[in-house]
Amino acid sequence: MGPSYLQLQDPTLERSFRGHKDVITSVSFKPSMTQLASGSMDHSVMVWNFKPQLRAFRFVGHKGPVTNVDFSPSGALLASSSRDQTVRLWTPNVKGDVTVFKAHTSSVRTVQFSHDGSSLLTSSDDKTIKVWSTHRTKFQHTLSGHLNWVRTAKWSPDSRMIVSGSDDKTVKLWDLSSKNCLKTYWDHTGIEAVKTRISNRGISMVSSVAFHPGGTVVASASTDRSIKLFDIRTHRLIQHYGDAHGAAQPDQGSGAGVHSIAFGGPAGEWLISTGWDGVVKIWDVKEGHLFYTLHGHKNGPTTAATFSPQGDYFATGGSDSQVMVWKSNFDSIARMVEEDERAKEQAASQRRKSPHSHSQPVYQHTLYTEPTRTRTSSPLRPALPPKTASGGIATHRKQTESATTHPPPAPAIVDVGTSIFAEQDLEERVAAPPTGSTRTSPIKRGMAIPASHPQDQPSFSAPLEVRTIPDELASTLQHIVRQVDVLTQTMSILESRLTMNEDRVVDMSQRFGEAVDRIEWMASKLASSNSTGTAGNPAHMENLNPPPSSSNAVAGEAS
């Protein structure tokens, strides 16, 4: 008997990227499917190119852990949020031009472009959600109502509504036209954590939310282990996965629950989730059961996952500092099931016509874990368990073995600075002119790229607009800046000397005024003496002496 289509169509690992030095917090596909961005607790943003010959870019500048990254719909900009209270808009190329603005008064947890790319959405530990205009990052309005940190917020497909989740255990649905909260869902209460005898201290926060592509369903995940789906038309809970992700392994510290969720597929039929138990799970939301469980990440929880725009790929990240890109093959499964059914019907009809004829479909499929390596198929899997009612949980079909046995080559990484308008970058360039290219040499297969400590990386600020500057213009501007610095120092010296001369002139003016006063007084005395005829009187000559100063008068009285 030939291999089953269930065996042949497991998700396959296409690429594995290494370069971060800490936990991966977020991943985002570029709409053109040429790049993948990731954020990390190591304060950096990485942009990975899917073409093996192209290098990866490391963007530095954030002064705190990067909490979220998101590509704009056009792919021309990449937004990143951080615990340093700022949001940065990068150009995802080697120049790395950046726009920086302080978005909140506390840590910024999420950032997301609207579906038309004209607006930005941010959520923060200051308990607010804010909407910004992408052009010149102009502030538009604030949504307030949560009683604790707002850990997550997402746009609706038409960008008219926002769903948010908070540490106050609530999920809120917002209407942007009225700026009001339409509905508050209180379903994440932490009861699951209590039932499993896990301390519910800090367990019940809502960690992630997502809007279904259809626009009528929102999903929420919590550290109480559950994933819930709500119909926003009736505000009813329509699906509930009570133990979606369990607790961390004993050697990986304490913690439990779901870290992130995201819808995927052409019609949003899949939901991907990550959690403390260190696995990635794919849920069939149409049928309401668990579809796949992937064991690809090691040494800790899985922390981030997202589908590509078409759903044919998905990316995951974890505490092992790795970013993995998987080919889903989910559409192939459905297609092959239909082909299998048709083949069986044809075989049955042929057997009815000729009892000695036999027909069996043959499927040919090659699994790739990297562009140049072929992987043999996995052992035969058990058949799909019986479907459960909406809200039930079925036992997972397959625990896909780790695909890190033969890691693909790590790409060369380029540390990308910011635009020449960055103040500290200018000071460094003036003090030490460029000595050559910033390209790094290729590394050996499987080796991680050493990155400097985040604290050693300079932090930058730039004008509130993205600027792309040719190299010739950048060099000219740097020369102008150096000349302006020299002129500024010269003007400072001249100003100090002018100040000294001004003080001397004031002192001389005061002395000259006193001398004029004495001359005028003596002239008036001489004129009066001539008029009275007492010019030769000695007593009168004593009166021609000027009046003594106050200090001389006091000295005379004392004598």
Salt bridges, closest charged atoms under 4 A:
ASP10 OD1 - ARG381 NH1 2.40
ASP42 OD2 - HIS20 ND1 3.21
ASP84 OD2 - HIS62 ND1 3.15
ASP125 OD1 - ARG109 NE 2.81
ASP126 OD2 - HIS104 ND1 2.96
ASP167 OD1 - ARG151 NE 2.59
ASP168 OD2 - HIS146 ND1 3.16
GLU192 OE2 - LYS228 NZ 3.99
GLU192 OE2 - HIS240 NE2 3.60
ASP224 OD2 - HIS188 ND1 3.45
ASP231 OD2 - ARG233 NH2 3.03
ASP243 OD1 - ARG225 NH1 3.35
ASP277 OD1 - HIS245 ND1 2.84
GLU287 OE1 - LYS387 NZ 3.74
ASP320 OD2 - HIS297 ND1 3.14
ASP340 OD2 - LYS344 NZ 3.72
GLU370 OE2 - ARG373 NE 2.18
GLU370 OE2 - ARG445 NH2 3.31
ASP415 OD1 - ARG58 NH1 2.44
ASP425 OD2 - ARG429 NE 2.85
GLU465 OE1 - ARG136 NH1 2.73
GLU465 OE2 - ARG467 NE 2.88
ASP471 OD1 - LYS95 NZ 2.92
ASP507 OD2 - ARG511 NE 3.49
